[in-house]
Amino acid sequence: MMRLGLSWVCGAAVLLGAVASTAQAYEKAIYYDAAQVQGWTGVTARDAMHDFFVGKGYTDLDSAGVKEWMDKRIQDRVPSVIIMSQDIYPSTIVELDGDTITTAATTTVRKYLDAGGKVVHLSDWPFYYVSRDGVSVTQQGGGATTVLGFAASDVGNDTPVDVTITDDGKKWGLTHPWGSQRALDATKADVVLATINNGAAAAGWVRRFALMPSSGFVRLWDEPLAELVTQDVLADIQRVAEYRMSEVTGIGTIQGVVKSQSGALVANIPVKITADFGSATVTTDDKGAFSLIAAEGSFTAAATGKLVTSSDPVTVAVKAGQTTTVTVNAKVSEPFNYHIVKAKTAITIDGTASDAEWADAQSLVLNTAAQVNGGTWTGPDFLSGTFRVKYDDTYLYVTADITDAVPRINVHTDGSIWQGDGIETYVGLDGYDPKRTAYVKTRDYQWTIGAGPEPAWKIYRPDPGDVLPPDIPDVAGNLVVKTHDASQKPGYVVEARMPWASFPDVDTTLVPPKEGSPGAITVAINDNNDETVAAAREFGMIFEKTTEAYHDPSTWVRATWGGSAPPPPSTVVKGDLSGDGKVSITDAVTALKVVAGLVTPTADQLKAGDLNGNGKVEISEVIQILKFVAGLITSL
C-alpha cells in the first residue's frame, strides 16, 4: 500500500497533453520495503536514502504502493521520478512467469518508463534479481535485457575503477565520483554521466524510453554502497533525480516504421530520436514499427545499430495531445550468419587442425578492440584467435588457433577453468531468438575448455550447475591442446569434439542437427598472464562483445547447420569499378557505360558502382564518382 499521501511540487498539475505556461507539476517518490530481500545497496544505504528523501517530500512506497503509483503514472502521464532505495525490485513491478521475468511489454516498470517515467537506480546490475515475497529470484544479466532491451552491464570489475564525471554528469548535478564495478558500453547510453576506460564504458548513464528531458532509466554508483551514502552523495542523487523534471510543456506520441532500401519493414532496429536536450532510443517490433511518447517540440529520427549502414535523419514535429507518424528509411545489411559446415569424414583430434579437415569451415575471428570484454588489451599479438566449428552425426567439433603473449596459464581443472587460459563455445541447437534472454536447457549450451598444462573441459548448466567428467566424456581422445612452435607467435591450438549424446538434457529431436536448420553460436577467449592470479580471469575476448553470453543467448549470433561456408567478404572499394583499389576517371567512364547499357557489370562492379544501395548503377552515381575524382566531395 502507499504509506503517505501523494505530494505535488513545483506548481499546479496540468491535464494530459496540455501546454503549461509555468513550470509543470511532477510527482516524486522513493521505493522502500524492508520486507524484501536486500542487494548491493545494503541496509545502511537503503535506510539513509529512505529517510533523506522522505524528508524531502518524496512519497514513501512499499512493494504494493509502488505498483499502484506506477500504474497511476502510466495512465495520467504526469511527469514523475522514483528513486529505488533497493537495487532488487519487487515482483509487483517486475512481474514473473514462474521464476522468469515475463516480457518488457508486461512489466509495470517498463510500461512506466515507456509512459515517460524516470527511475533512478543504484548499485548492482538492474534486474539481476527480483524479490518475490522476500525471496530473491535470480535472473542474471538477462533480466536487464528482458526489461530494458539491452544488457545493462558490459564491463565487470571485481576491483572498483575510479570514474570520471562527464560534462553532462556535472550538468545533471554529480559532484562525487565513485568506484565502478558494473559499467555499460558507452555507445548504448543516451546520456553518459560518468565514465571509465577513457570514456569507452559508462559507469553512470541514462537510457530514455520516452523523449522528455526528465525521463529515462538512470544508473548511478555501480558498486556496493554500504557506508558510501553520505549527505553529499544523497544531495547528488537528488539533483540527478530532479534534473529538468519541471520542464515538460505538453506530451504527444511518435509512431513510425523503419524501411530498408528494398522498401521492406525491418524488425529489431534501434531508432534514435534526438532533441536539443538529448535523445531517446526505441526499437522496432517484429513488424518493423515503433512508438514513443515525446514532449512537444521538433526532433530528428534516424535508424541506428550494427546492421544499419546509413539512415537519413527525418524531422519529427510533436504537438501536445497529438500523434505524429514518420517513416525512417535506412540501408540495412543482413545479420551475420555463421555456417556450421558438416564434416564429410570424421575429424581426428590431434591438435594439428589440418587443412584437409578444416579448410572448408567458416572462421570466427577475434582480433579487434571492440571484442575485448575484460582487461587492458594491447593488440592482436597480445591476445586474439580464429575459431572454426563443424559437426557430423556423432560430434560437435571445434578448433581454435589462439595468439597469446603468455600462453597456457591455467591452474584449474574443475568448474573454474574459465578463470585461466582457454576458450568457450556457445551453441544453440535451434534458431537464434533476440528475445531469448535465458537458456532453454534442452537446447542452449556453453562448452568451456581450459588450455592449461592439464587441459580440462565442462559444459555450463543454468540448473543444476556445471557438468564435468565423468558425466561428460573424459578429455583423453577428445581434446588436444598444442603450444605453438618457436617459428610462430606465442600461443596454442585447441582441437576438440563433444558427442551429441553427452550434451546434458538435450532435446534428441535436435541432434544431430538437420542440414539447413537454424542455430545460434558465439565464441570467446579467456586469458591469464600471471600464474599468481589464479582466482580470476585477467583478460577476455568474445565474438560479439558482451559479459552476458554465459547465460543470455540473445547475445549470440545466428547460425545455420550445414551447407557451405560463404566466400570471404568482398574487398570492393566504393566507386572503384576497375578493381585497382582507387577511384579515377576510368571508373566514371565504366559506370557511364553501365548506365548506357554498353557494359554488363560484374558482381563486384555492381557493388562498387551502386552507391545508394538500390541494386543498380545510375547517372547520379556517375556524377558522384566524377565529383569525388575532382575533389568536390570527400567520400562516396
C-alpha positions as CSV (number, residue, x, y, z in Angstrom):
1,M,0.0,0.0,0.0
2,M,1.1,3.7,-0.1
3,R,2.2,4.7,3.3
4,L,2.0,8.5,2.7
5,G,-0.3,10.7,0.5
6,L,0.9,11.8,-2.9
7,S,2.7,15.2,-2.8
8,W,2.6,17.8,-5.6
9,V,5.6,20.1,-6.1
10,C,6.8,22.8,-8.5
11,G,3.4,24.3,-9.4
12,A,-0.1,23.2,-10.2
13,A,-0.9,19.9,-12.1
14,V,-1.9,20.1,-15.8
15,L,-4.1,17.8,-17.8
16,L,-2.5,15.3,-20.2
17,G,-1.3,16.9,-23.3
18,A,-2.0,20.5,-22.1
19,V,0.7,23.2,-22.5
20,A,1.8,24.7,-19.2
21,S,2.5,28.4,-19.1
22,T,4.6,27.9,-16.0
23,A,6.6,25.0,-14.6
24,Q,4.7,21.8,-14.7
25,A,4.0,19.8,-11.5
26,Y,5.6,16.5,-11.2
27,E,5.4,13.5,-8.8
28,K,8.4,12.2,-6.8
29,A,8.6,9.0,-4.8
30,I,11.0,6.6,-3.2
31,Y,10.7,2.8,-3.1
32,Y,11.5,1.2,0.3
33,D,10.4,-2.1,1.6
34,A,12.3,-3.7,4.4
35,A,10.3,-7.0,3.9
36,Q,12.0,-7.5,0.6
37,V,15.5,-9.0,0.1
38,Q,18.5,-6.6,0.0
39,G,21.2,-6.5,-2.6
40,W,24.4,-4.5,-3.1
41,T,22.7,-1.4,-1.8
42,G,22.7,-2.8,1.7
43,V,20.5,-1.9,4.7
44,T,22.5,1.1,5.9
45,A,22.4,2.9,2.5
46,R,18.8,1.8,1.9
47,D,17.7,3.4,5.2
48,A,19.7,6.5,4.7
49,M,18.2,7.1,1.2
50,H,14.7,6.4,2.6
51,D,15.0,8.9,5.5
52,F,16.6,11.6,3.4
53,F,14.1,11.6,0.5
54,V,11.0,11.2,2.7
55,G,12.3,14.2,4.5
56,K,12.5,16.0,1.1
57,G,8.8,15.3,0.4
58,Y,9.1,12.2,-1.7
59,T,6.2,9.8,-1.4
60,D,7.1,6.7,0.6
61,L,6.2,3.5,-1.3
62,D,6.4,-0.2,-0.4
63,S,6.0,-3.1,-2.8
64,A,2.3,-2.7,-3.2
65,G,2.4,1.1,-3.2
66,V,5.0,1.3,-6.0
67,K,2.8,-0.8,-8.2
68,E,-0.2,1.4,-7.6
69,W,1.8,4.6,-8.0
70,M,3.4,3.5,-11.3
71,D,0.0,2.4,-12.7
72,K,-1.4,5.9,-12.0
73,R,1.6,7.5,-13.8
74,I,1.1,5.2,-16.7
75,Q,-2.4,6.4,-17.0
76,D,-2.1,10.1,-16.3
77,R,1.4,10.6,-17.7
78,V,2.1,13.3,-15.2
79,P,6.0,13.7,-15.2
80,S,7.4,11.7,-12.3
81,V,10.6,10.3,-10.8
82,I,11.1,7.4,-8.4
83,I,14.3,6.6,-6.6
84,M,14.9,2.9,-5.8
85,S,16.4,2.7,-2.4
86,Q,16.9,-1.1,-3.1
87,D,18.6,-2.5,-6.2
88,I,16.4,-5.7,-6.1
89,Y,13.0,-4.7,-7.4
90,P,9.8,-6.4,-6.2
91,S,7.8,-8.8,-8.4
92,T,4.9,-6.4,-8.1
93,I,6.5,-4.2,-10.8
94,V,8.9,-6.8,-12.4
95,E,6.3,-9.5,-13.0
96,L,7.4,-13.1,-13.1
97,D,6.1,-16.1,-15.0
98,G,7.3,-18.9,-12.8
99,D,10.8,-17.8,-12.0
100,T,11.4,-15.8,-15.2
101,I,10.5,-12.2,-15.9
102,T,7.6,-12.1,-18.3
103,T,8.2,-9.6,-21.2
104,A,9.1,-5.9,-21.3
105,A,5.6,-5.1,-22.5
106,T,4.0,-6.8,-19.5
107,T,6.3,-5.5,-16.7
108,T,4.9,-2.5,-14.8
109,V,8.4,-0.8,-14.5
110,R,8.9,-0.9,-18.3
111,K,5.4,0.4,-19.0
112,Y,6.2,3.2,-16.6
113,L,9.4,4.1,-18.4
114,D,7.6,3.9,-21.8
115,A,5.0,6.3,-20.4
116,G,7.7,8.9,-19.7
117,G,8.6,8.0,-16.1
118,K,12.1,8.3,-14.6
119,V,13.7,5.6,-12.4
120,V,17.0,6.3,-10.5
121,H,18.8,3.0,-9.9
122,L,22.0,2.5,-7.8
123,S,24.4,-0.4,-7.0
124,D,24.1,-3.9,-8.7
125,W,23.1,-4.9,-12.2
126,P,19.5,-3.8,-12.8
127,F,17.0,-6.7,-12.7
128,Y,19.8,-9.3,-12.0
129,Y,17.5,-10.4,-9.2
130,V,13.7,-10.0,-8.5
131,S,12.4,-10.1,-4.9
132,R,9.2,-12.2,-4.6
133,D,7.7,-12.3,-1.1
134,G,11.1,-11.5,0.4
135,V,12.9,-14.2,-1.6
136,S,15.5,-13.4,-4.3
137,V,14.7,-14.9,-7.7
138,T,17.9,-14.9,-9.9
139,Q,17.6,-13.6,-13.5
140,Q,21.3,-12.9,-14.0
141,G,22.1,-10.2,-16.6
142,G,19.3,-11.4,-18.9
143,G,16.9,-9.7,-16.6
144,A,18.0,-6.3,-17.9
145,T,17.9,-7.5,-21.5
146,T,14.3,-8.5,-21.0
147,V,13.1,-5.3,-19.2
148,L,15.4,-2.7,-20.8
149,G,16.1,-4.3,-24.2
150,F,19.9,-4.4,-23.7
151,A,22.5,-5.9,-21.3
152,A,22.9,-3.2,-18.6
153,S,26.5,-4.1,-17.8
154,D,29.2,-4.8,-20.3
155,V,32.3,-4.2,-18.2
156,G,32.5,-6.0,-14.9
157,N,35.4,-5.3,-12.5
158,D,35.9,-7.2,-9.2
159,T,38.1,-4.2,-8.1
160,P,36.5,-0.8,-8.4
161,V,37.8,1.5,-11.1
162,D,37.7,5.3,-10.4
163,V,35.1,7.1,-12.6
164,T,35.4,10.4,-14.3
165,I,32.3,12.6,-14.2
166,T,31.4,13.9,-17.7
167,D,30.3,17.4,-18.6
168,D,26.7,16.0,-18.8
169,G,27.1,14.4,-15.4
170,K,28.1,17.8,-14.0
171,K,25.0,19.4,-15.6
172,W,22.8,16.7,-14.0
173,G,24.3,17.6,-10.6
174,L,27.0,15.0,-10.0
175,T,29.9,16.2,-7.9
176,H,31.2,13.0,-6.2
177,P,33.0,10.2,-8.2
178,W,32.9,6.5,-7.2
179,G,34.5,3.2,-8.0
180,S,32.8,1.5,-10.9
181,Q,32.2,-2.3,-11.0
182,R,29.4,-2.8,-13.5
183,A,29.8,-0.3,-16.3
184,L,27.9,-0.2,-19.6
185,D,29.3,0.1,-23.2
186,A,29.0,3.9,-23.6
187,T,27.5,3.6,-27.1
188,K,24.3,2.1,-25.6
189,A,23.6,5.2,-23.4
190,D,21.5,8.2,-24.4
191,V,23.4,10.3,-21.8
192,V,26.7,9.4,-20.3
193,L,27.1,10.8,-16.8
194,A,30.4,9.1,-15.6
195,T,33.0,7.0,-17.4
196,I,35.8,4.6,-17.1
197,N,38.3,3.2,-19.6
198,N,39.0,6.5,-21.3
199,G,35.3,7.1,-22.0
200,A,34.6,3.7,-23.6
201,A,32.4,2.5,-20.7
202,A,29.7,4.3,-18.8
203,A,29.5,3.9,-15.0
204,G,26.7,6.5,-14.8
205,W,24.2,6.8,-17.6
206,V,20.7,7.5,-18.8
207,R,18.7,5.4,-21.3
208,R,15.4,7.2,-22.3
209,F,12.3,5.3,-23.3
210,A,10.3,8.5,-23.9
211,L,11.7,11.7,-25.4
212,M,11.5,14.1,-22.5
213,P,14.4,15.9,-20.8
214,S,13.2,14.4,-17.5
215,S,12.6,10.8,-18.4
216,G,14.6,7.6,-18.5
217,F,16.3,4.8,-16.6
218,V,19.2,6.4,-14.7
219,R,22.1,4.4,-13.5
220,L,24.4,5.7,-10.7
221,W,27.0,4.3,-8.2
222,D,27.5,0.9,-9.9
223,E,29.2,-0.6,-6.8
224,P,28.1,-1.9,-3.3
225,L,27.0,1.2,-1.4
226,A,27.4,0.1,2.2
227,E,28.6,3.2,4.1
228,L,29.2,5.3,1.0
229,V,25.9,7.2,1.1
230,T,26.9,10.4,2.8
231,Q,24.7,13.5,2.9
232,D,26.8,15.0,0.0
233,V,26.1,11.8,-2.1
234,L,22.4,12.0,-1.2
235,A,22.4,15.6,-2.5
236,D,24.0,14.4,-5.8
237,I,21.3,11.7,-6.1
238,Q,18.5,14.3,-5.5
239,R,19.9,16.7,-8.1
240,V,20.1,13.9,-10.7
241,A,16.6,12.8,-9.8
242,E,15.1,16.2,-10.1
243,Y,17.1,17.3,-13.2
244,R,14.7,19.2,-15.6
245,M,11.7,17.5,-14.1
246,S,9.5,20.6,-14.3
247,E,10.3,21.4,-18.0
248,V,7.8,19.2,-19.9
249,T,5.3,21.5,-21.5
250,G,3.0,19.1,-23.4
251,I,3.1,15.4,-24.3
252,G,2.4,13.8,-27.7
253,T,3.2,10.5,-29.4
254,I,5.5,9.5,-32.2
255,Q,4.5,6.4,-34.3
256,G,6.6,5.1,-37.1
257,V,8.2,2.4,-39.2
258,V,11.7,1.6,-40.5
259,K,12.0,0.6,-44.1
260,S,15.1,-0.9,-45.8
261,Q,16.5,0.0,-49.2
262,S,14.1,-2.5,-50.7
263,G,11.1,-1.0,-49.0
264,A,10.6,-3.8,-46.6
265,L,9.7,-3.1,-43.0
266,V,12.7,-4.0,-40.7
267,A,12.3,-5.6,-37.3
268,N,14.5,-5.2,-34.2
269,I,16.2,-2.0,-35.4
270,P,17.0,0.8,-32.9
271,V,15.8,4.2,-33.8
272,K,17.4,7.2,-32.1
273,I,15.2,10.3,-31.8
274,T,17.2,13.4,-31.0
275,A,16.2,16.7,-29.4
276,D,18.2,19.7,-28.3
277,F,18.3,18.3,-24.7
278,G,19.5,14.8,-25.8
279,S,18.0,11.6,-27.3
280,A,15.8,8.6,-26.7
281,T,16.2,5.2,-28.3
282,V,13.3,2.9,-29.3
283,T,13.5,-0.5,-31.1
284,T,11.1,-1.6,-33.9
285,D,8.9,-4.6,-33.1
286,D,8.6,-7.8,-35.1
287,K,6.6,-5.9,-37.8
288,G,9.1,-3.0,-38.1
289,A,7.0,-0.5,-36.2
290,F,7.8,1.7,-33.2
291,S,6.0,4.1,-30.8
292,L,7.4,6.7,-28.4
293,I,5.9,9.2,-26.0
294,A,7.5,12.6,-26.5
295,A,7.4,16.2,-25.3
296,E,6.2,18.9,-27.6
297,G,8.9,20.0,-30.0
298,S,10.8,19.4,-33.2
299,F,13.2,16.4,-33.3
300,T,15.1,14.2,-35.8
301,A,14.8,10.5,-36.1
302,A,17.3,8.0,-37.6
303,A,17.8,4.3,-37.6
304,T,21.0,3.0,-35.8
305,G,22.6,-0.2,-34.8
306,K,25.2,-2.5,-36.3
307,L,23.0,-3.6,-39.2
308,V,22.3,0.0,-40.4
309,T,24.9,1.2,-42.8
310,S,23.2,4.6,-43.3
311,S,20.0,6.4,-42.4
312,D,19.0,9.9,-43.4
313,P,17.6,11.9,-40.4
314,V,13.9,12.7,-40.6
315,T,12.3,15.7,-39.0
316,V,9.5,14.9,-36.5
317,A,7.3,17.6,-35.1
318,V,5.3,16.7,-32.0
319,K,2.3,18.6,-30.7
320,A,0.7,18.1,-27.4
321,G,-2.1,15.6,-27.3
322,Q,-1.5,14.5,-31.0
323,T,0.2,11.6,-32.7
324,T,2.9,12.2,-35.3
325,T,3.6,9.5,-37.9
326,V,7.0,9.0,-39.5
327,T,8.8,6.7,-41.9
328,V,12.6,6.2,-41.3
329,N,14.4,4.9,-44.4
330,A,17.7,3.1,-43.9
331,K,20.2,1.0,-45.7
332,V,20.3,-2.2,-43.8
333,S,22.7,-5.2,-44.1
334,E,21.9,-8.8,-43.4
335,P,22.6,-10.1,-39.9
336,F,25.8,-12.1,-39.7
337,N,25.1,-15.8,-40.1
338,Y,27.7,-18.5,-39.3
339,H,27.5,-21.7,-41.3
340,I,28.4,-24.7,-39.2
341,V,29.7,-26.9,-42.0
342,K,29.0,-30.7,-41.8
343,A,32.2,-32.7,-41.8
344,K,32.4,-35.1,-44.8
345,T,34.6,-37.5,-42.7
346,A,35.3,-37.8,-39.0
347,I,37.9,-35.3,-37.8
348,T,40.9,-36.7,-36.0
349,I,41.6,-34.9,-32.7
350,D,45.4,-34.4,-32.7
351,G,45.9,-30.7,-32.3
352,T,47.0,-30.1,-35.9
353,A,43.8,-28.8,-37.3
354,S,44.8,-29.9,-40.8
355,D,43.5,-28.1,-43.9
356,A,42.1,-31.4,-45.2
357,E,39.7,-31.5,-42.3
358,W,39.1,-27.8,-41.6
359,A,39.7,-25.7,-44.8
360,D,36.0,-25.6,-45.8
361,A,34.9,-24.3,-42.3
362,Q,34.0,-20.7,-41.8
363,S,36.1,-18.7,-39.5
364,L,35.1,-16.7,-36.4
365,V,37.9,-14.2,-35.9
366,L,38.6,-12.3,-32.6
367,N,41.2,-9.6,-33.2
368,T,39.7,-6.2,-32.5
369,A,39.4,-3.9,-29.5
370,A,35.6,-3.9,-30.0
371,Q,35.7,-7.6,-29.0
372,V,37.5,-7.2,-25.7
373,N,35.4,-7.9,-22.7
374,G,37.9,-7.8,-19.9
375,G,41.3,-6.4,-19.0
376,T,43.6,-4.0,-21.0
377,W,44.2,-5.2,-24.5
378,T,47.3,-4.0,-26.4
379,G,46.6,-5.6,-29.8
380,P,46.3,-9.0,-31.6
381,D,49.8,-10.1,-30.6
382,F,48.7,-9.8,-27.0
383,L,45.5,-11.8,-27.4
384,S,43.5,-12.9,-30.5
385,G,42.2,-16.1,-32.1
386,T,40.5,-17.8,-35.0
387,F,37.8,-20.4,-34.4
388,R,36.2,-22.9,-36.7
389,V,33.2,-25.2,-35.8
390,K,31.9,-28.2,-37.6
391,Y,29.7,-31.2,-36.9
392,D,28.7,-34.6,-38.0
393,D,26.1,-37.2,-36.9
394,T,28.1,-38.1,-33.8
395,Y,30.1,-35.0,-32.7
396,L,30.3,-31.2,-32.5
397,Y,33.9,-30.2,-33.3
398,V,35.8,-27.0,-32.6
399,T,39.3,-25.8,-33.3
400,A,40.8,-22.5,-32.2
401,D,44.2,-21.0,-33.0
402,I,45.0,-18.6,-30.2
403,T,47.7,-16.0,-30.2
404,D,48.6,-15.3,-26.5
405,A,51.6,-13.3,-25.3
406,V,51.9,-15.6,-22.2
407,P,50.3,-18.9,-23.2
408,R,48.7,-21.7,-21.3
409,I,48.4,-20.2,-17.8
410,N,45.6,-22.1,-16.1
411,V,45.8,-23.8,-12.8
412,H,42.2,-25.0,-12.8
413,T,40.8,-28.4,-13.9
414,D,37.4,-28.1,-12.3
415,G,34.4,-25.8,-12.9
416,S,36.7,-22.7,-12.6
417,I,38.6,-23.4,-15.8
418,W,37.2,-20.2,-17.3
419,Q,39.4,-18.3,-14.9
420,G,42.6,-19.1,-16.9
421,D,43.7,-19.6,-20.5
422,G,41.2,-21.3,-22.7
423,I,38.2,-21.0,-24.9
424,E,34.4,-21.0,-24.8
425,T,32.0,-22.2,-27.5
426,Y,28.3,-21.3,-27.2
427,V,25.8,-23.3,-29.3
428,G,22.0,-23.0,-29.7
429,L,20.6,-26.1,-31.3
430,D,17.5,-24.2,-32.6
431,G,17.2,-20.8,-34.2
432,Y,18.6,-17.6,-32.8
433,D,15.9,-15.6,-30.9
434,P,16.7,-12.0,-29.9
435,K,14.1,-12.2,-27.2
436,R,15.5,-15.4,-25.5
437,T,17.5,-13.9,-22.6
438,A,17.8,-17.2,-20.6
439,Y,18.8,-20.7,-21.5
440,V,16.3,-23.3,-22.7
441,K,18.3,-26.0,-21.0
442,T,17.4,-28.7,-23.6
443,R,19.0,-26.7,-26.5
444,D,21.4,-23.9,-25.3
445,Y,24.9,-24.8,-24.2
446,Q,28.2,-23.3,-23.2
447,W,31.2,-25.6,-23.8
448,T,34.3,-24.4,-21.9
449,I,37.8,-25.7,-22.4
450,G,40.8,-24.9,-20.1
451,A,44.1,-24.8,-22.0
452,G,46.5,-25.1,-19.1
453,P,49.3,-27.7,-18.8
454,E,46.5,-30.2,-17.9
455,P,43.6,-29.5,-20.4
456,A,40.1,-29.7,-18.9
457,W,36.6,-29.1,-20.0
458,K,33.0,-28.6,-18.8
459,I,29.5,-27.8,-20.0
460,Y,27.9,-24.9,-18.1
461,R,24.3,-25.6,-17.0
462,P,21.9,-23.0,-15.6
463,D,20.4,-25.7,-13.5
464,P,21.7,-27.6,-11.5
465,G,25.2,-26.5,-12.5
466,D,28.4,-27.3,-14.5
467,V,28.7,-30.8,-15.9
468,L,32.2,-32.2,-15.8
469,P,33.8,-35.6,-16.5
470,P,32.8,-38.4,-15.9
471,D,29.3,-37.0,-16.6
472,I,30.6,-35.8,-19.9
473,P,33.4,-37.7,-21.7
474,D,37.0,-37.7,-20.5
475,V,39.4,-35.4,-22.2
476,A,41.6,-38.2,-23.4
477,G,40.9,-38.9,-27.1
478,N,38.5,-35.9,-27.3
479,L,40.6,-32.8,-26.6
480,V,44.2,-31.9,-27.5
481,V,45.9,-28.5,-26.8
482,K,49.3,-27.9,-28.5
483,T,51.6,-25.0,-27.8
484,H,52.7,-23.0,-30.9
485,D,56.2,-23.9,-32.1
486,A,59.1,-21.5,-32.0
487,S,58.5,-20.2,-35.5
488,Q,55.1,-18.9,-34.6
489,K,53.8,-16.1,-32.3
490,P,53.3,-17.3,-28.7
491,G,50.0,-19.1,-28.3
492,Y,48.3,-22.5,-28.7
493,V,45.9,-24.6,-30.8
494,V,42.8,-26.3,-29.4
495,E,41.1,-29.2,-31.2
496,A,38.2,-30.9,-29.6
497,R,35.0,-32.9,-30.1
498,M,31.9,-33.4,-27.9
499,P,29.5,-36.2,-28.6
500,W,25.9,-35.1,-29.1
501,A,24.8,-37.8,-26.8
502,S,26.8,-36.2,-24.0
503,F,25.0,-32.8,-24.1
504,P,23.0,-32.8,-20.8
505,D,19.2,-32.7,-21.0
506,V,19.5,-32.5,-24.8
507,D,16.3,-32.5,-26.9
508,T,17.0,-35.6,-29.0
509,T,14.9,-34.3,-31.9
510,L,17.5,-31.6,-32.4
511,V,20.6,-33.8,-32.6
512,P,22.3,-34.4,-34.8
513,P,21.1,-31.1,-36.3
514,K,19.3,-31.3,-39.6
515,E,21.0,-29.9,-42.6
516,G,19.8,-26.3,-43.3
517,S,18.1,-25.9,-39.9
518,P,18.8,-22.7,-37.9
519,G,21.0,-22.4,-34.9
520,A,23.0,-19.9,-32.8
521,I,26.6,-19.6,-31.8
522,T,29.3,-17.4,-30.3
523,V,32.9,-18.0,-29.2
524,A,35.2,-16.5,-26.6
525,I,38.8,-16.5,-25.3
526,N,39.8,-16.5,-21.6
527,D,43.3,-15.4,-20.6
528,N,45.6,-15.1,-17.7
529,N,49.2,-14.0,-17.9
530,D,50.2,-14.2,-14.3
531,E,50.4,-17.6,-12.5
532,T,49.8,-15.9,-9.2
533,V,46.4,-14.6,-10.3
534,A,44.5,-17.9,-10.0
535,A,41.2,-16.7,-8.6
536,A,40.0,-14.6,-11.5
537,R,40.4,-14.3,-15.3
538,E,42.6,-11.3,-16.2
539,F,41.6,-10.8,-19.9
540,G,38.9,-11.9,-22.3
541,M,37.6,-11.5,-25.8
542,I,34.3,-12.6,-27.4
543,F,33.0,-12.5,-31.0
544,E,30.2,-10.1,-30.2
545,K,31.2,-8.0,-27.1
546,T,29.1,-8.8,-24.0
547,T,29.6,-10.0,-20.5
548,E,26.3,-11.9,-20.6
549,A,26.8,-14.7,-23.1
550,Y,27.3,-17.3,-20.4
551,H,23.6,-17.1,-19.6
552,D,21.9,-14.9,-22.2
553,P,21.5,-16.5,-25.7
554,S,20.2,-13.2,-27.1
555,T,23.9,-12.1,-27.2
556,W,24.9,-14.9,-29.5
557,V,24.7,-14.7,-33.3
558,R,22.7,-16.5,-35.9
559,A,23.9,-19.8,-37.4
560,T,22.9,-22.4,-39.9
561,W,23.6,-26.1,-39.6
562,G,25.2,-27.5,-42.8
563,G,25.7,-26.0,-46.2
564,S,28.9,-24.4,-47.4
565,A,30.7,-21.6,-45.8
566,P,30.1,-18.3,-47.6
567,P,33.1,-16.8,-49.5
568,P,35.2,-14.2,-47.7
569,P,33.8,-10.7,-47.6
570,S,34.4,-8.7,-50.8
571,T,37.1,-6.0,-50.6
572,V,35.4,-3.9,-53.2
573,V,36.1,-0.1,-52.9
574,K,33.0,2.1,-53.5
575,G,33.4,3.8,-56.9
576,D,36.3,1.5,-58.0
577,L,34.7,-0.3,-60.9
578,S,38.2,-1.2,-62.4
579,G,39.2,-3.1,-59.2
580,D,42.6,-1.4,-58.9
581,G,41.9,-0.2,-55.4
582,K,41.5,3.5,-56.2
583,V,38.8,5.7,-57.8
584,S,39.7,7.5,-61.0
585,I,38.2,9.0,-64.2
586,T,38.3,5.5,-65.7
587,D,35.8,4.3,-63.1
588,A,33.4,7.1,-64.0
589,V,33.7,6.2,-67.7
590,T,33.0,2.5,-66.9
591,A,30.0,3.5,-64.7
592,L,28.6,5.6,-67.6
593,K,28.9,2.7,-70.0
594,V,27.0,0.5,-67.5
595,V,24.2,3.2,-67.3
596,A,24.1,3.3,-71.2
597,G,23.8,-0.5,-71.4
598,L,27.2,-0.8,-73.2
599,V,28.7,-2.9,-70.4
600,T,27.2,-5.6,-68.3
601,P,28.6,-5.1,-64.8
602,T,30.2,-8.0,-62.9
603,A,29.0,-8.5,-59.3
604,D,32.0,-6.5,-58.0
605,Q,31.4,-3.7,-60.5
606,L,27.8,-3.5,-59.5
607,K,28.7,-3.4,-55.8
608,A,31.3,-0.7,-56.5
609,G,29.0,1.4,-58.6
610,D,25.8,1.1,-56.6
611,L,26.4,3.9,-54.2
612,N,22.8,4.3,-52.9
613,G,22.1,0.6,-52.4
614,N,19.2,0.2,-54.8
615,G,20.8,-2.6,-56.7
616,K,21.8,-0.7,-59.9
617,V,24.2,1.9,-61.2
618,E,22.5,5.2,-62.2
619,I,23.6,8.5,-63.7
620,S,23.5,10.2,-60.3
621,E,26.2,7.7,-59.2
622,V,28.4,8.5,-62.2
623,I,28.1,12.2,-61.2
624,Q,29.1,11.3,-57.6
625,I,32.2,9.4,-58.8
626,L,33.2,12.4,-61.0
627,K,32.8,14.8,-58.1
628,F,34.9,12.5,-55.9
629,V,37.7,12.4,-58.6
630,A,37.5,16.2,-58.9
631,G,37.9,16.6,-55.2
632,L,34.4,18.2,-54.8
633,I,33.3,15.6,-52.3
634,T,35.5,13.6,-49.9
635,S,33.6,10.3,-49.7
636,L,31.3,8.0,-51.6
